[in-house]
Amino acid sequence: MLLKFWMSQTTLVMALMLTFAMAAVALFLCWLSFASRFAAYAQNWKGVVPPFVAVPATLFGLLMTFLSQDVWDANRSAYRAIAMEREQLATLAALSGNHGDNADGIPRAVRDYVETAVGLEWKTMEDGKESPETEAALNRLTRAVASARIEAAFQRALVDTVMRLRSAREQRLAIAAAFPDDRKWAAVIIIAFITQIAIAVVHLDRPRPQLLAQTIFALAAIVPISLVASVDEPYSPPNAVSSEPLAQLLERYPQK
């Protein structure tokens, strides 16, 4: 729940929240090492060699790399799905526009589909769900294409186009349902905090070097975590993939 709340914020707010958390951890570790009643016990652990920090830091870097790759791939797929959806809808407009009254139900069905997708499904995708209204509109579009009184060759082309439209929509819905993966983000953030602990352990001599090392690592971690997290859910605010490419198609179809 906390991760969901954090990831629903803007990039700046996410960075500030993460900064506050990592600063709190750094100050707590510094207090524990030098000012608390456990300080004398903590000083007994002096002697851990600096290269030890590379163990959790390397794990953090690897996890962040893999997670970033997943997020960028999901965003590219999200844009491709919308481009494919728009392409198929534009193809339907071109193919059905040449048959007059014999295919007059198709433009209306396409408009219904686009309106429900843009007006309803983009909202439900924030929760990883589809819109029943959009599914019903797509079924009506399929029936309109199947029942059009046109040449068999053109009808086959229209049916193939609708099937590709369905495939593009299913890809879009699959991406919306798959992200975010809270376990991956939890692992990255936990390893970042463990790296802070490792930095504190190898800087038990003086508080200022310990805080400086913590600050440098925190800055290096906050920037990629916040930027990648801000686009982790391709179809959710505040950086959602826009439905505008589909909405623009409404200009090609008559009002109901």
C-alpha positions in Angstrom: 0.0 0.0 0.0 2.8 2.4 0.9 4.6 1.6 -2.4 1.4 2.1 -4.3 0.9 5.5 -2.7 4.5 6.5 -3.4 4.4 5.5 -7.0 1.1 7.4 -7.6 3.0 10.7 -6.9 4.8 13.0 -9.3 8.5 12.5 -10.0 9.4 15.4 -7.7 7.3 14.2 -4.8 8.6 10.6 -5.2 12.2 12.0 -5.1 11.4 14.1 -2.0 9.8 11.2 -0.2 12.7 8.9 -1.0 15.2 11.7 0.1 13.4 12.0 3.4 13.5 8.2 4.0 17.1 7.8 3.1 18.1 10.9 5.1 16.2 9.5 8.1 18.1 6.2 7.8 21.5 8.0 7.4 20.9 10.1 10.5 19.7 7.2 12.5 22.7 5.1 11.6 25.0 8.0 12.5 23.2 8.5 15.8 23.4 4.8 16.5 27.1 4.7 15.7 28.3 7.7 17.6 25.7 9.2 20.0 23.4 6.4 21.2 24.0 4.2 24.3 24.9 1.5 21.8 27.7 3.6 20.3 30.4 1.8 22.3 29.1 -1.5 21.1 29.0 -0.3 17.5 32.6 0.9 17.7 33.6 -2.7 18.4 32.7 -3.5 14.8 35.4 -1.2 13.4 37.7 -2.8 10.8 35.3 -3.8 8.0 37.2 -3.1 4.8 35.7 -0.5 2.4 35.4 -3.0 -0.6 32.7 -4.8 1.5 30.3 -2.0 0.4 30.6 -3.3 -3.2 28.5 -6.4 -2.3 25.2 -4.7 -1.6 26.0 -1.8 -4.0 26.5 -4.2 -6.9 23.3 -6.0 -6.1 21.5 -2.7 -6.0 22.9 -1.7 -9.4 22.0 -5.0 -11.0 18.5 -4.9 -9.6 18.0 -1.3 -10.7 19.3 -2.2 -14.2 17.0 -5.2 -14.7 14.0 -3.2 -13.3 14.8 -0.2 -15.6 14.9 -2.5 -18.6 11.5 -4.0 -17.7 10.0 -0.5 -17.3 11.4 0.8 -20.6 10.3 -2.3 -22.5 6.8 -2.0 -21.0 6.6 1.7 -22.1 7.8 0.9 -25.6 5.3 -1.9 -25.8 2.5 0.4 -24.6 3.3 3.0 -27.3 3.5 0.3 -29.9 0.1 -1.1 -28.8 -1.6 2.3 -29.2 0.1 2.9 -32.5 -1.1 -0.5 -33.8 -4.6 0.2 -32.4 -4.7 3.5 -34.2 -3.4 2.0 -37.4 -6.2 -0.6 -37.5 -8.9 1.9 -36.7 -7.6 4.2 -39.5 -7.6 1.2 -41.8 -11.2 0.5 -41.0 -12.0 4.1 -41.8 -10.3 3.8 -45.2 -11.8 0.4 -46.1 -15.4 1.1 -44.9 -15.6 4.6 -46.4 -15.7 3.3 -49.9 -18.9 1.3 -49.6 -21.6 3.8 -48.6 -24.8 2.4 -47.1 -23.5 -1.2 -47.5 -21.1 -0.6 -44.6 -22.7 2.4 -42.8 -22.8 0.6 -39.5 -19.0 0.3 -39.3 -18.1 4.0 -38.8 -20.7 4.3 -36.0 -19.4 1.1 -34.3 -15.8 2.4 -34.6 -16.8 5.7 -33.1 -18.5 3.9 -30.2 -15.4 1.8 -29.6 -13.0 4.9 -29.6 -15.3 6.9 -27.3 -15.5 4.1 -24.8 -11.8 3.3 -25.0 -10.8 6.9 -24.5 -13.5 7.9 -22.1 -13.8 4.8 -19.9 -11.1 2.2 -20.5 -8.2 4.6 -20.0 -9.5 5.1 -16.5 -10.1 1.5 -15.6 -6.6 0.6 -16.9 -5.2 2.6 -14.0 -6.3 -0.4 -11.9 -5.2 -2.9 -14.5 -8.7 -3.7 -15.6 -10.6 -3.5 -18.8 -13.9 -1.7 -19.5 -16.9 -3.9 -20.2 -18.4 -1.1 -22.3 -15.3 -1.1 -24.6 -15.5 -4.8 -24.9 -19.1 -4.6 -25.8 -18.3 -1.8 -28.4 -15.6 -4.0 -29.9 -18.1 -6.9 -30.2 -20.6 -4.6 -32.0 -17.8 -3.5 -34.3 -17.0 -7.1 -35.1 -20.6 -7.9 -35.8 -20.9 -4.8 -38.0 -17.9 -5.9 -40.1 -19.2 -9.5 -40.3 -22.6 -8.4 -41.5 -21.6 -5.8 -44.0 -23.0 -6.3 -47.4 -19.8 -5.8 -49.4 -17.5 -7.8 -51.7 -16.0 -10.9 -50.0 -12.4 -9.7 -50.5 -13.1 -6.4 -48.8 -15.0 -8.1 -46.0 -12.1 -10.4 -45.3 -9.7 -7.4 -45.2 -12.1 -5.7 -42.7 -12.3 -8.9 -40.5 -8.6 -9.2 -40.5 -8.3 -5.6 -39.5 -10.7 -6.1 -36.6 -8.8 -9.1 -35.4 -5.6 -7.1 -35.4 -7.4 -4.4 -33.5 -8.5 -6.9 -30.9 -4.9 -8.1 -30.6 -3.6 -4.6 -30.1 -6.2 -3.9 -27.4 -5.4 -7.2 -25.6 -1.7 -6.2 -25.6 -2.6 -2.8 -24.1 -4.7 -4.4 -21.4 -2.0 -7.0 -20.6 0.6 -4.3 -20.1 -1.8 -2.3 -17.8 -2.5 -5.4 -15.8 1.1 -6.5 -15.4 2.5 -3.3 -13.8 3.7 -2.3 -11.3 5.4 -5.3 -9.7 5.7 -4.2 -6.0 8.0 -7.0 -5.2 10.7 -5.7 -7.6 10.5 -2.2 -6.2 10.5 -3.5 -2.6 13.7 -5.4 -3.4 15.4 -2.4 -5.0 14.5 -0.1 -2.1 15.4 -2.6 0.6 18.8 -3.3 -1.0 19.4 0.5 -1.2 18.8 0.7 2.6 21.1 -2.3 3.2 23.8 -0.5 1.2 23.4 2.5 3.5 24.0 0.2 6.4 27.1 -1.2 4.7 28.4 2.3 4.2 27.8 3.1 7.8 29.7 0.0 8.9 32.8 0.9 7.0 32.7 4.5 8.3 32.7 4.0 12.1 35.7 6.3 12.7 34.1 9.7 12.3 30.5 10.9 11.8 31.1 13.4 9.0 32.7 11.0 6.5 29.9 8.6 7.3 27.2 11.2 6.5 29.1 12.4 3.4 29.4 8.8 2.0 25.7 8.2 2.8 24.7 11.5 1.0 26.6 10.6 -2.1 25.1 7.2 -2.3 21.6 8.5 -1.6 21.8 11.0 -4.4 23.1 8.3 -6.8 20.2 6.1 -5.8 17.3 8.6 -5.6 17.7 9.9 -9.2 17.3 6.6 -11.1 14.8 5.1 -8.6 12.5 8.2 -8.9 12.8 8.6 -12.6 12.2 5.0 -13.4 9.4 4.6 -10.9 7.6 7.7 -12.4 7.0 5.7 -15.6 6.6 2.2 -14.2 2.8 2.2 -14.9 2.5 3.1 -18.5 -1.3 3.8 -18.4 -1.5 5.4 -14.9 -1.0 9.1 -13.9 0.9 11.2 -13.5 3.0 10.1 -16.6 0.4 7.9 -18.3 0.6 7.1 -22.0 -1.9 9.5 -23.6 -5.1 8.3 -25.4 -4.9 11.3 -27.7 -3.8 9.3 -30.7 -7.1 7.4 -30.5 -9.1 10.4 -29.6 -7.9 12.2 -32.8 -9.6 9.5 -34.9 -13.0 10.7 -33.8 -12.7 13.6 -36.3 -12.8 11.0 -39.1 -16.2 9.6 -38.1 -19.6 11.3 -38.1 -21.4 12.2 -34.9 -24.1 9.8 -33.7 
